[in-house]
Amino acid sequence: MIKWVMGALWVLWLVALPAQAGNLGDLVKNGDVAGVASALDKGAAINEIDGVTALYIACEGGNIELAKLLVNRGADVNLPVSWQRTPLYAANKGGHADIVKLLLDNGADPNQVAKSQTPLHVAAEKGCLPCVIHLVDAGANVNALTSNGNPPIHLAKLSGHEDVVAYLRAHGAGRPAIAPISARLASANAESGKGIFDGTCGACHLSAPDLNIPKRVNLWGVVGRPKASQGDVPYSSALKEAGGIWSFEDLNSFISNPAFALPGTDMIFPGLQDEKQRADVIAYLRTLSDAPLPLPEN
């Protein structure tokens, strides 16, 4: 009898305990709005991180009702979990535009970086145009770069989301202006440029006449050559659509940041930010010809 009473008291004590983070997370996963409200009333820690937070789970699952409840009860809309993922990251990843707006309206940072991306990168890659619109309206930087130098418009273009590409272009997405390179070419060091080329470009590109390896671009004669003109190379649609030739200035823009200069390119290279290095590389590329083009007149 004593054992039975003690056991009953133990059960009652457990029931009376405040809900812990894991229990709250399970309730959110199950979509139990009443259960979540009850757990919070009993003292569940709304911002406790157990791998993720309750708000992160609600945003990831697209449950607007639970997201509203948690936000109204004081959930931190900017609290990152593992890999610096935020509720806004989760909502954009899932394409849940109503939750994106909810979070932004309640103070979520539209430029907070998670996994080296801003929320706009995530929305652009997902192709969620309403998410993109909410973010831009909230002050998202349309030209923010990932750690690999990719702007949101590049990720949208790669994923085939032309509506997002058009919207971003109309709202300021584009390559920041860079100074013309022509004046530097006369004093550029082609030998130094070869060293930079060998260290950054040589693994993917060829640089000798008549050398042919399937699907690898040979840059022999590239200066002045039409873009996307090597027959055995599967160029990106972005490069095929670009048109024109590889002029000194086009090379300068592209080498500075391929994804910015030509969104949708499949060239994985963050670019050369140093103007002198770019001039040296272009001077070297000019030598890859039996009849190098004349240097531009200044």
C-alpha positions as CSV (number, residue, x, y, z in Angstrom):
1,M,0.0,0.0,0.0
2,I,2.8,2.4,0.9
3,K,4.6,1.5,-2.3
4,W,1.4,2.2,-4.3
5,V,0.9,5.6,-2.6
6,M,4.6,6.6,-3.2
7,G,4.3,5.6,-6.9
8,A,1.1,7.6,-7.3
9,L,2.8,10.6,-5.7
10,W,5.8,10.2,-8.1
11,V,3.5,10.2,-11.1
12,L,1.7,13.3,-9.9
13,W,5.0,15.0,-9.3
14,L,6.1,14.3,-12.8
15,V,2.9,15.6,-14.3
16,A,3.3,18.8,-12.3
17,L,6.8,19.5,-13.6
18,P,7.1,22.3,-16.1
19,A,7.3,21.0,-19.7
20,Q,10.9,20.8,-20.8
21,A,12.3,21.9,-24.2
22,G,12.2,18.5,-25.7
23,N,8.5,18.0,-24.8
24,L,7.7,21.5,-26.1
25,G,9.5,20.6,-29.4
26,D,7.5,17.4,-29.7
27,L,4.3,19.2,-29.1
28,V,5.2,21.7,-31.9
29,K,6.2,18.8,-34.2
30,N,2.8,17.3,-33.7
31,G,1.0,20.6,-34.4
32,D,-0.6,20.5,-30.9
33,V,-1.5,24.2,-30.4
34,A,-3.4,23.6,-27.2
35,G,-0.6,21.5,-25.8
36,V,2.0,24.1,-26.6
37,A,0.0,26.8,-25.0
38,S,-0.5,24.6,-21.9
39,A,3.2,23.8,-21.7
40,L,4.1,27.5,-21.9
41,D,1.5,28.2,-19.2
42,K,3.3,25.6,-17.0
43,G,6.7,27.3,-17.5
44,A,8.2,25.6,-20.5
45,A,11.4,27.5,-21.6
46,I,10.3,28.9,-24.9
47,N,13.8,29.8,-26.1
48,E,15.6,26.8,-24.9
49,I,17.7,25.2,-27.6
50,D,17.7,21.4,-27.8
51,G,19.4,21.1,-31.2
52,V,16.6,23.5,-32.4
53,T,14.0,25.7,-30.8
54,A,10.3,25.4,-30.7
55,L,10.0,28.4,-33.0
56,Y,12.5,26.9,-35.5
57,I,10.5,23.7,-35.6
58,A,7.2,25.6,-36.3
59,C,8.9,27.7,-39.0
60,E,10.5,24.7,-40.7
61,G,7.1,22.9,-40.7
62,G,5.2,25.9,-42.0
63,N,2.8,26.0,-39.1
64,I,1.7,29.6,-39.0
65,E,-0.7,29.2,-36.1
66,L,2.0,27.8,-33.8
67,A,4.6,30.3,-35.1
68,K,2.2,33.1,-34.2
69,L,1.6,31.6,-30.7
70,L,5.3,31.3,-30.0
71,V,6.1,34.8,-31.3
72,N,3.3,36.3,-29.2
73,R,4.5,34.5,-26.1
74,G,8.0,36.0,-26.5
75,A,10.0,33.6,-28.7
76,D,13.2,35.2,-29.9
77,V,12.8,35.6,-33.7
78,N,16.6,36.0,-34.2
79,L,17.8,33.2,-32.0
80,P,20.2,30.9,-34.0
81,V,20.4,27.2,-33.5
82,S,23.1,24.8,-34.8
83,W,24.9,26.0,-37.9
84,Q,23.7,29.5,-37.0
85,R,20.3,28.7,-38.6
86,T,17.5,31.1,-37.6
87,P,13.7,30.8,-37.7
88,L,13.9,33.1,-40.8
89,Y,16.3,30.7,-42.5
90,A,13.9,27.8,-41.8
91,A,10.9,29.7,-43.1
92,N,12.6,30.7,-46.3
93,K,14.1,27.2,-46.8
94,G,10.6,25.8,-46.8
95,G,9.1,28.6,-48.9
96,H,6.6,29.6,-46.1
97,A,6.0,33.3,-47.1
98,D,3.4,33.9,-44.5
99,I,5.8,32.9,-41.7
100,V,8.6,35.0,-43.3
101,K,6.4,38.0,-43.1
102,L,5.3,37.2,-39.5
103,L,9.0,37.0,-38.4
104,L,10.0,40.2,-40.3
105,D,7.0,42.1,-38.8
106,N,8.2,41.0,-35.4
107,G,11.8,42.1,-35.7
108,A,13.6,39.3,-37.6
109,D,16.8,40.6,-39.2
110,P,16.5,40.2,-43.0
111,N,20.3,40.2,-43.3
112,Q,21.3,37.8,-40.5
113,V,23.7,35.2,-41.9
114,A,23.1,31.5,-41.5
115,K,25.3,28.8,-43.1
116,S,27.2,31.6,-45.0
117,Q,23.9,32.8,-46.6
118,T,21.5,35.6,-45.9
119,P,17.8,34.9,-45.8
120,L,17.5,36.4,-49.3
121,H,20.0,33.8,-50.7
122,V,17.9,31.1,-49.2
123,A,14.6,32.5,-50.6
124,A,16.1,33.2,-54.0
125,E,17.5,29.6,-54.3
126,K,14.2,28.2,-53.2
127,G,12.4,30.3,-55.8
128,C,9.9,31.7,-53.3
129,L,9.0,35.1,-54.9
130,P,6.7,36.2,-52.1
131,C,9.5,35.4,-49.6
132,V,11.9,37.5,-51.7
133,I,9.5,40.4,-51.9
134,H,8.9,40.4,-48.1
135,L,12.7,40.3,-47.5
136,V,13.5,43.1,-49.9
137,D,10.7,45.3,-48.5
138,A,12.2,44.7,-45.0
139,G,15.6,45.9,-46.2
140,A,17.4,42.8,-47.3
141,N,20.7,43.5,-49.2
142,V,20.0,42.4,-52.8
143,N,23.8,42.3,-53.5
144,A,24.9,40.4,-50.4
145,L,27.6,37.8,-51.1
146,T,28.0,34.3,-49.7
147,S,31.4,33.1,-48.6
148,N,31.9,31.9,-52.2
149,G,31.1,35.3,-53.6
150,N,27.6,34.5,-54.8
151,P,24.8,37.1,-54.8
152,P,21.2,36.0,-54.4
153,I,20.4,36.6,-58.1
154,H,23.1,34.1,-59.1
155,L,21.4,31.3,-57.0
156,A,18.0,32.2,-58.4
157,K,19.4,32.0,-62.0
158,L,21.2,28.7,-61.3
159,S,17.9,27.2,-60.0
160,G,15.9,28.5,-63.0
161,H,13.7,30.9,-61.0
162,E,13.4,33.6,-63.7
163,D,10.6,35.5,-61.9
164,V,12.9,36.0,-58.9
165,V,15.8,37.0,-61.2
166,A,13.6,39.6,-62.8
167,Y,12.4,41.0,-59.5
168,L,15.9,41.2,-58.1
169,R,17.2,43.0,-61.2
170,A,14.3,45.5,-60.9
171,H,15.2,46.1,-57.3
172,G,18.9,46.9,-57.6
173,A,20.6,43.5,-58.1
174,G,23.7,44.0,-60.2
175,R,27.5,44.1,-60.3
176,P,28.9,47.1,-58.5
177,A,30.9,49.2,-61.0
178,I,34.6,48.5,-61.3
179,A,37.2,50.7,-62.8
180,P,38.2,49.9,-66.4
181,I,41.3,47.7,-66.7
182,S,42.7,49.1,-70.0
183,A,44.9,51.7,-68.5
184,R,46.7,49.1,-66.4
185,L,47.4,46.5,-69.1
186,A,50.5,48.3,-70.6
187,S,52.3,48.0,-67.3
188,A,50.9,44.6,-66.3
189,N,53.2,41.7,-65.7
190,A,52.2,38.7,-67.8
191,E,54.7,36.4,-66.0
192,S,53.1,37.2,-62.7
193,G,49.7,36.6,-64.3
194,K,50.8,33.2,-65.4
195,G,51.6,32.3,-61.8
196,I,48.2,33.5,-60.6
197,F,46.5,31.6,-63.5
198,D,48.4,28.4,-62.7
199,G,47.4,28.6,-59.1
200,T,43.7,29.5,-59.5
201,C,42.6,28.6,-63.0
202,G,44.9,25.9,-64.3
203,A,43.1,23.0,-62.7
204,C,40.0,23.7,-64.8
205,H,41.2,25.5,-67.9
206,L,43.6,24.6,-70.6
207,S,46.1,27.1,-72.1
208,A,48.0,25.5,-75.0
209,P,47.2,25.5,-78.7
210,D,45.4,22.4,-80.1
211,L,45.1,20.8,-76.6
212,N,41.8,19.1,-76.2
213,I,40.3,17.5,-73.1
214,P,36.5,16.9,-73.3
215,K,34.4,19.5,-71.4
216,R,37.4,21.6,-70.4
217,V,37.6,25.1,-71.8
218,N,40.9,25.9,-73.7
219,L,41.7,29.6,-73.2
220,W,44.2,29.7,-76.0
221,G,43.0,32.6,-78.1
222,V,40.3,33.6,-75.6
223,V,41.0,37.4,-75.8
224,G,38.7,38.6,-78.6
225,R,37.0,35.2,-79.1
226,P,33.2,34.9,-79.1
227,K,31.8,33.7,-75.8
228,A,30.7,30.1,-75.4
229,S,32.3,29.2,-78.8
230,Q,34.2,26.0,-78.0
231,G,32.0,23.3,-79.5
232,D,32.8,20.4,-77.0
233,V,32.1,22.4,-73.8
234,P,28.6,22.3,-72.1
235,Y,28.5,26.0,-71.4
236,S,25.9,27.4,-69.0
237,S,22.8,29.0,-70.5
238,A,23.8,32.3,-68.9
239,L,27.1,32.3,-70.9
240,K,25.4,31.2,-74.1
241,E,22.9,34.0,-73.8
242,A,25.5,36.6,-73.0
243,G,26.7,37.2,-76.6
244,G,29.6,39.2,-77.7
245,I,33.3,38.5,-77.4
246,W,35.8,38.3,-74.5
247,S,37.1,41.8,-74.6
248,F,39.6,43.1,-72.1
249,E,36.9,44.8,-70.1
250,D,34.5,41.8,-70.2
251,L,37.3,39.6,-68.9
252,N,38.1,42.1,-66.2
253,S,34.4,42.1,-65.0
254,F,34.1,38.4,-65.2
255,I,37.4,37.6,-63.4
256,S,36.5,40.0,-60.6
257,N,33.5,38.0,-59.7
258,P,31.9,35.5,-62.2
259,A,28.6,35.1,-60.4
260,F,28.1,38.9,-60.2
261,A,29.2,39.6,-63.7
262,L,27.2,36.7,-65.2
263,P,24.5,35.3,-62.8
264,G,23.9,31.7,-63.6
265,T,27.4,30.9,-64.7
266,D,28.6,27.4,-63.7
267,M,32.1,28.7,-63.0
268,I,32.8,28.1,-59.3
269,F,35.3,30.9,-58.5
270,P,34.9,33.8,-56.0
271,G,36.9,36.1,-58.2
272,L,40.0,38.2,-58.0
273,Q,39.3,41.4,-56.1
274,D,42.8,42.9,-56.6
275,E,42.9,45.0,-59.7
276,K,46.6,44.5,-60.3
277,Q,46.2,40.8,-60.2
278,R,43.4,40.9,-62.7
279,A,45.5,43.1,-65.0
280,D,48.4,40.6,-64.8
281,V,46.1,37.6,-65.5
282,I,44.5,39.4,-68.5
283,A,48.0,40.3,-69.8
284,Y,48.9,36.7,-69.6
285,L,45.7,35.6,-71.3
286,R,46.6,38.0,-74.1
287,T,49.8,36.1,-74.7
288,L,47.9,32.9,-75.3
289,S,47.7,33.6,-79.1
290,D,49.8,33.3,-82.2
291,A,48.8,36.9,-82.9
292,P,47.9,38.7,-79.6
293,L,45.4,41.5,-79.9
294,P,46.9,45.0,-79.6
295,L,46.7,46.6,-76.2
296,P,43.9,49.2,-76.0
297,E,44.9,52.8,-76.5
298,N,44.6,55.0,-73.5
